[in-house]
Amino acid sequence: MPDQKSSYRQIMKATSIFGGVQVFQIIIQIIRSKFIAVLLGPVGMGIAGLLTTTTNFVGVLADFGLGTSAVKDIAAAHGTGNEIRIATVATVLRRLVWVTGLLGTFVTLILSPWLSQLTFGNHNYTTAFVWISCTLLFTQLTSGKMVLLQGMRKIQYLAKANLYGSVLGLIITVPLYYKLGMDGIVPGIIIASLISLSLSWFFVRSIEIKPVKVSVVKTIAEGKSMLTMGFTISLSVLLSVAASYFVRIFISRTGGVADVGLYSAGFSIVTIYVSMIFNAMGTDFYPRLSAVSHNNSLCNQTINQQAEIAILILGPILIVFLVFIHWVVVLLYSNKFTPINNMIVWAALGMFFKVIIWLGGFLFLVKGNIRIYFWNEFASNIYTLILNLIGYHFFGLTGLGISWFISYLIAMIQFFVISKIKFSFTFDNHFVRIFLYQFALALAAFLGVEVLPQPYPYLLGVLLISLSIGYSWRELDKRIGIKNLLSKNK
């Protein structure tokens, strides 16, 4: 039990450190989204969403997943303590991000008329795509520098680069939207990417890497493993980006650009903000799981422990979203965005399944079975896309929320079946009990919001939130000894 308590404390410590950074970024994102919503409205948000989604789509095609795959190579080189080895891998990475970044920029530049026609149904945004093509190079260069910081365990610098970038981006871009309105969208996107690049470059300067000569042949040989694994990962990311892109195009053609803005706003609440919590946990969880990937029993234990903490933390947060969704939307955006309320409550309920899906992706990666990882992602994105199109066609924005819920449920079952057969994975009774309790409370909150007249959903919701928080506190205290830790700090 002491070893398990130590493991739980490690999970909570890492989550709190990186979670603090993520919370601050969430606040900045909320403020930024609020300003965009008020200054540009749903149409402006829809245009910005379509521009960034399209360039992200091209970026995923061209970046070869280096932002994920190269971390492993940099970390391995750093672990050897060999300065020549570190310098060699860093040099190879630097060259690869330049090549892939320029590739993305040139593709966007050349295809800008076609991208405008495909995305907006006309050529009015060709110039916009020409201008923002440079952001693909800036973004890839930034990614390369962030990989160095993460792979070499410069977590504080990594956190500062992200935090300062968010703050400066907010301070500089919001006045652009205020002064220029819609015309400030493109300059805002370019300036934000330049700020991120400048800050990442500033913090990477603190890392002393000796200059080393690396031949073209050596660069190809060293970069092969990065590109091979990264390409497979990028394909899976590409599927997700492509699915999101086609959904936005379908909504734009069927319901209009304003509905795209509403969808983008709901998508941000459902995925981006919750994903920040996942990212905070994943920073520590991925290497811990990798260390025991050879042992199925230890893999099971590590995943179950992480799953318990994830549900205990996310459970109360998701129930708050379910109960106070109207005020959450108004706070984050404005009254114009309340049509997404039903979409979000359905998707928030499905987020309980998303926790398990998120853990499953790590399991497939650490086991080195890229083929299973890819086909699992491929299948998930295909039926999610189909369900999204059907849901919006028949039920509008609410249908998108229902389709997310159904697709998350299917993906969870899919992961469980594959992992059980291939890796003998199973959830233990402790996690199952925690999951069912928190999900039952969330389901009660969902039904209260959907069925009961006001103000009864709020009265019931406060009770359910209190039960969820109390349960999470009690279970976390059992695992990490919160009361003892607090008493020691007094």
N, C-alpha and C positions, 0 to 999 in steps of 0.2 A: 504493500500500500504506500509506503514512503516514496518508492520509485514512481508510482503512478501519480501521486500528488505532485512530485517534482515535475513530471511531464506536463500535467495540467497547468502548473504555474508557469512553465516555459511558454506554453501556448498563450496564456493570458498576458504574460509580459510582452511577448512579441506583438500580440494583437493590440495591446494598449499603446505601445510605442508607435507602431505604424498606423494604428487607428487614429491617434491624435492628429497625425498629418492628414489622414483622409478626412477627418471631421472638419478640419480647417478648410480643406479644399472643397468639401461639400458646401460649407457656408459661402465661400467665394462663388461657387457655381450657382448657388441659390440667388445670391445678389445679382450676379451677371444675368441669369435667366429672367429675373424680375425686371431688370432694366430693359432687356431686349423685348420682353413681352409688352411692357408699357410703352416703350418708344417705337417699336416696329410692329407690334401686334401679331396675330397669327400668320398673316401673309408674309411679313418680314421674317418671322421665325421659320416659316416654311421654305422660303428662298435660301436662307442661310443653311438650313438643314439639308436641302437638296445639293447645294454647292459642296458642302463639306463631305456629305455621304458619297458623292460622285468621285471626288478626289481621293477619299479614303479607299474607295473601290480600286482605283488605279494604283494607289500606293501599295495596297496588299498584293496586287499582281506583281509589282516591281521590287518589293523590299526583301523577298525571299525569307521572311520570318527571322531576320537576323536579330531583331530585338529580343527574341525569346531563345533561339538556339545558341547564340554566341555567348550568353551568360554562362552556360555550362563550360565552354572552352576557356573563357577568361578566368573563371573560378578555379578550374583544374590547373591552369598555368600558375595562378597566384598561390595555390596550395603547394606547389613544388618549391617555392622560394627561389627559383632560378630566374635571375633578372633577365638573362638572355631569352629564355623561354617566354617570359611575360612580354618582353618587348617585341618578340616575333609575332605572337598571337595578336597583340594590340595593333601592330603595323598591318597585318593581314586584314583585321577587322576594319581599320581606318580606310584601307583601299576599297574594300567591299562596299562600305556604306557610300563612298563617293560614286562608285560605278552604279550601284542600284538606285541611289538618289537621283543621279543625272538621267538614268533610264526612265524613271517615273516622270520627271519634269519634261523630257522630250516627248514622251508618249502623250501626256496631257496637252502639251503645246500643239502638237501635230493634229491631234484628234479633237481639238477644242470646238470646231463647228459641229462635228458629229455628236459630241457630248452634250452640247447645248440643245440640239434637236432631239436627242434621245431623252434628255432629262426634263426639258421644259416644253417640248413640242414646237420650238422655233429656234432661230439663230440669234435671238436678242441677247443671250448670255455668253456668246462666243468670246467677247473681250474679257469678260469676267474670268472665264476659264484660262485664257492666255495669261492674265495677271497672276492668278493663284497657282499656276503651274510650278512657280518657283518654290512654293511651300512644300512640295514633295521632297525636294533636295534638302531644304532646311530641316524638315521633320526627320529625315533619315540620318542626317548628320547628328542631330540631337539624340536620336535613338542610339547611335554608336557610342556617344559619350556617356549616356546613361547606363549602357551595358558595362562600360569600364568601371563606373562608380559602383554598380551593383555587384559585378563579378569580383571586384577587389574589396568588397565589404565596406565601402565608404558610405555607409547608410546615412550618416548625418548630412553629408554633402548632397546625397541623393534627395533627401527630404527637403533640404534648404532650396535646392534648385527647383523642385516642384512647387514649394510654397511661395517663393519669391516670384516665380513665373506666373502663378495664379494671381497674386496681388497686383503685379505690374500690368499684367494683361487686362485686369479689371479697370485699373486707374486710367490706362491709356485708351482702351477701346470704347468704354462707355461714353466719354465726351464725343467720340467720333459718331456714334449712333445718335446722340443728342443734336449734334451740329449738322450732320449730313443726312440723317435718316437712312433710307434704303441704300443711298450711295456710299454709306460708311461700312457696309457689310464686307466688301472685298478688301479695302484697306485694313479693316479690323482683323480679318483672317490672316493677312500677310504679316501684320505687325505682331500679332500674338505668336506666330511661328518664329519670327526673328528674336523675340524676347526669350523664348525657350532655348533657342540655339545659343544665344549670348550667355545666358546663365549657366548652361551646361558646360560650355567652353571655359567659363571662368572657374568653375569648381574642379574641372578635370585638370586644370593647371597645377593643382596641389599634388597630383600624382606624379612622382618622378619615374619616368620611363626612359631608359637609355636608348639613344638612337641606334638602330641596327639595320644592316643592309639585308633585304629580303628579295630574292630574285622572283621573276614572274613565275617560274616553275614552282618555286617554294610557296608562293602565294596561292597558286592553284591547288597544290597538294594540301596545304594547311586549311584552305577555305572550303575544301570539298565537303568535309564533315559538317561544317556550319551550314552550308548551302543545302546539303541533302536533307538533314533533319528540318532545317528552317523552311525549305520549300514545301515539305509535307504539312507542317504546321500552318504555313501561310495559305495553303490550299483550303484547309479547314476554316481558317479565318475568312478567306475569300468567299466561301460558301455562305457564311453568316452575313458578311457585308453585302453580298449579292442579293441574298434573300431580303434583307432590310431595304436595299435599293429598289428592288422590283416592287415591294409592297408600297413604297413611297410613290413610285411611278404610277402604279395602279390606282392609288388613292387620288393622286393629282389628276389623272385622266377621268376618274369616275366621280369623285366628290369635290375636287378643286384644291388649289394650293392652300387655302385656309385650313382644310382638313389635314393636309400634310403637316402644317404647323401644330395643330392640335395633337396629331399622332406623335410628332417629335417631342412635344412637351410631355406627353404621357409615357413615351418610351424612356425619356430621361429619368423620370421619377421611378419607374418600375425597374429599370436595368442599371443605369449609370450610378445612381446613388447607392443602391444595394450592392453593386459590383465593387464600389469603393471599400465596403466592409470586407467583401471577399478578398480584395487585393491586399488589405491589411493583414488578413490571416494567411494568405498564400505566400507572402514574402518569407515567412519562417516555415510554413508547413511543407512547401515543395522540397527544400533541402533535407528536412527531417525525414520525410517519406522516402526520398531518394536513398538515404543512408541505410534504410532497412528493406529496400526493394527486393533483396535476394531472399527474404524470409516472409512467406505468406502470413504466418501467424503474427509477426510483428507489424506487417502491413495492416492487417485487420485491426489490431489494437490501436495503431496510430490514427487510422482513418476514423474509427469509432470515437476515439477521444476528441478529435477535431470536430467531428459531426455533433457531438454532445454540446461542446462549447458554442459552435455556430448557431445551433437551434436555441440554446439558452439566451444568447445575445440577441439574435434576430427576432425571436418570437414576440417579445413585448413591442419591439419597434414596428413590426408588421401589423400588429393589432392596433396600435396607435394610428397607423395609416388607414386601416379599415374603418375605424370609428370616426376619425376627424378628417376624412379625405376631402370634404368640401373646403374646410379651412386651410388644409395643406396646399391645395391647388390655388386658392386665392392668395395665400401667403407667398408661394413660389412664383406665381404668375399674375393672374388677375381674374376678375369675374368672367371675362370673355372665354376662359379656358375650362369652365365648369362642365361642358359637355363630355369631358374625358373622365368624369368621376366614376361612372360605372365600369369603364374600361380598366381603370386602375385597381378597383376593389377585386375584380376577378383575377387580374394578374398578380396582385399582392398575395392572394390566397395560394396561387400556384407557386409563389416563391419558396414555400416550404419544400416543394419537390425540387426546386432549382438548387437548393443546398446540396442535395444528394448527387445531382447531375454534375455540379462543380467539383465535388470530391472525386467523382468517377473519372473526370478528365485527367487529373493528376495521377491516378492509379495506372491508367493506360500508358501515360508518358514515362513514368519511372520504371515500369516493366519493360520499356524499350519496344513495345509492340505498336509501332507507328501505324501499321496497317489497320489494326483494330481501332485505334484512335481516329484515323481518318474516316473509315467507313461508318463508325458510330456517329461522328459529326455530320457526315454526308446524309445519312438517313434522317437524323434529327432535323436538319435544316430543310430537307425536302418536304417532310410532312408538316413542319411548322409553316413553311411558305404556303402550301396548299390550304391549310386550315386558316391562315390569316386572310387569304384571298376570299375563301368561302365565307368566313365570319364577317368581313367588311361588306361583302356583296349583299348579304341577307340581313345583317343586324347593325351595320354601320360601325362606329367606334366601339360600341359595347361588344360587338361581335369579335373585335380584335382581342379584347380582354379575355373573352371566353375561349378563343382559339389558343391564346398563350397558356391558359390554365390546362386545357386538354393536352397540348403538346408537351408541357412540362411533366404531366402525369405519365404520358407515354414514354418520354425520354427516361424518366426515373425507372420505370419497369424494364425498359430496354437495357439500361446500365446494370441493374441488379441481375438480370438473367445472364448477360455476357460475363460479368465479373465472377458470378457464382460458378459458371461452367469453366472459364479459362483460368481463374486465379483462386478458386475456392474461397471467395470473399463472402462474408455474411455480416449483417448487423447484429450486435449483441442485444440482450434484453434491456440493458440500461438505456441505450439510445432509443430503442423502439418505444419504451415507456415515456421518455421525454418528448419524443416526436408526437406521439398520439395525444398527449396531454395538451401541448401547446397548439397543435393543429385543431383539436376540439374547441379550445377557447377561441381561436381565430375563426373557425366555422360558425360558432355562435355569434361572434361579432358581425360576420358577413351577413348572416340571416337577419340579425337585428337591424342592420342598415337597410337591407332590401325590403323587409316586411313591415317593421314597426313604424308607426307615425311618430313625428317629432313631439316631444323631446326624448322619447323613450330609448332610441338608439344610443344617445349620449349617456343616459343613466345606466343602461346595461353595459355600455362600453367601458365606462369608468370602473365598474365592478370587475369586468373581465381583464382589463389592463392591470388592475391591482392584483388579481389572482396570478396573472402571468408573471409580473415582476416579483411577487413574493415567492413563487415557485422557482424562478430562475435564481433568485438570491439564495434560497435554501440549498438548491442543488450545486451551485457554484461554491458555496461555503463548505459543502461536503468534500469537494474536490481540491480546492486550493486553500481552504481555511481563511476566508476573508476576514472574519472577526478577529482571529489571532494576528493577522497581518496589520489590521487597523489599530489594534491595541498596542502593538510593538512600535508603531509610528507615532503614537501620542507622546 
